Amino acid sequence: MPIRNWLAGLAAVAATLVVPPLFTSGAGGDATGPLRGLRLLVPNAPGGGYDVTARTAAKAMDEVELTRNAEVFNLPGAGGTVGLGRTVAETGNQRLVMSMGLGVVGSVFTNKSPNSLAETTPIAKLTEEPDIVVVGKNSPYRTIGDLVAAWKANPGAVTVGGGSSPGGPDHLAPMLMAKAVGLEPKRVSYIPYDGGGELLSSVLGGKIHFGVSGVGEYVDQVKAGELRVLAVTGANRIKDIDAPTLSEAGVPVTFTNWRGMVAPPGLSDAERTRLVELFQKLHDSPQWQEAVKRNGWTDAFLPGAKFGEFLAAESKRVADVLKELGLA
């Protein structure tokens, strides 16, 4: 299967969390009331896609009274595998979920993580979104054609940054772009950042020539004119963003990222069901649907076991793609 078609369809810390019981509400402790004590772990720095997803979910869940004071905290490192290790170490903890996505799938391989996503409890796949190819407003590259011409003339001198480690979406997208325009992926000068927040400062400061990241992370900077979008990696253009798809621009690559939530291993059937139902109710809420639209995400909800099947398939496919690109 051509890799672009696939992608279109596409250190560990042990600590003890001291939190109040999750499935209680007010003084009466009614299990049908708002859930208390839920913590959402973000396995990269603030400002990245996992962070935006977790904080958006926590805010919406509190607003519709599915939770009370849901807490988001960041535990960055090793492309998300430090957070993965923490999640796996929290066996039986029904008070914790981790925001994750394709980047963590790839990092498990490229960082040789001692833990795997197969050890976690799949809760829900939430969204998909395309990446965007961006430069700062003062960049000499006005179009994706300008960038590709400079890149082909001197591949090693044109640096690209992404908010994920090798094997993650922001890494795979430029590698696929390079291959599509006739460049050897191993010659690409890729600089990984721990999330889109860290990447943004380097793009704006001209420390790298271009960046690749999720559209939802940079909507405000694009609207403000601080970033110029050269191309969109998805199959379709994005509303209100004046940029072609890569395919339209003659770079035959179609790519989408996705994000979801997993929990620690060792949950009872009832505990797992409660968390899956929590995110089902979040998905169905007007607050979440509005947030999906506002961030340029695509609703891609898959609950529980269906998400588990998807995760297993993604792990195999990422491993195959990394081998095909000569990166694993």
DRENTOR-455134 format. One record per residue (C-alpha): x, y, z. Coordinates in steps of 0.5 Angstrom, whole numbers, plus 500, padded with zeros to 3 digits. Example, Ala and Ser with C-alpha at 12.3 -4.5 7.8 and 13.67 -1.06 7.14 Angstrom:
BEGIN
525491516527498514
This chain:
BEGIN
500500500503507498505510504501517503495513502496510509497516512491519509487514513493515519527515563520513565517516571514512577510517582504516586498521585495523591488525589481525592476519589474520582467518582464522587460528586458533592457532599452526598457522594452521588456517583451520577454527579460530576466526577472529582479528582480527574487528572489529565497528563500531557506528555509534552510541554505546554502549548503543544497539541496534546496540551491544547487537547487536554485543556480543551477537554478539561474545560468542556467537561467542567462546563457541562458538569461532567467533572469538577475541577479536572486538572491538567499537568505536563510531564514532558520528555522523550517524545511523550514516552516519559509520560507513557512510562508514568501512565503505565506505572500508575496501574489501577489508577482510575483518576488518571488519563493521558492525552496522546496521539500519533507522536507517542506511537512513533516515539515508542519505536524511535526512543526504544521505550521500555513501555508500549501503548499496548500496556495502557487502557484505551479510552477514546480517540477524539480528533484528527487534524492536518498539519500545516507547513509554516514560516515566519512572516519575514521568511523569504519563502512566499510559497511552498514552491519557493521552499521546495526549490531551496530545499532541493538545492541544498537539503542539509542547509534548510532546517525544519522543526517539528513538535514531535520526536522522530517517528511522530507526525511533525517528523513524518510529514517533512520526511514524506515531503522530502521523499515526494520531491526526490530528496533522501529523508536521511539528508533532511535536517530535522530539529525536534521540539517538545511540543508546538509551543517550543517550536513556535518560538523558533519559527517566529525567531527565524532559528529554523527555516520552516516548521510543521505542526498541527493547525489547531496549535497555531490558529491565533498566530496565523490569523494575527499574521505572525505565521505564513502557511505555505501548505496544508498536509491534508486532503482538503484546504482549510477554511479561512487559511489561504494555502493549498494542499501539498498535493495541489502544489505538486507534492504528492503527500496526504497526511493527517494526525490524530489524538486521543486518551489512554488510562493506566493498566489494571482498571476494572471493567466498571472503572474502564466503562466509566472513563469511556462513558465520560469521554462519550458524554464529552464528545456529545456535548455542544461545548466540545463540538464547538471547540472541535470546530474552533480548533480546525479539528475533525471529529474522529471519535472511537470509544474503548475497544474500537480505539484499542484496535485502532492503536494496534493497527497504528503501531504496526503501520508506523513501524512499517513506515519508519522502516520504509523511510530508512528511519528505523
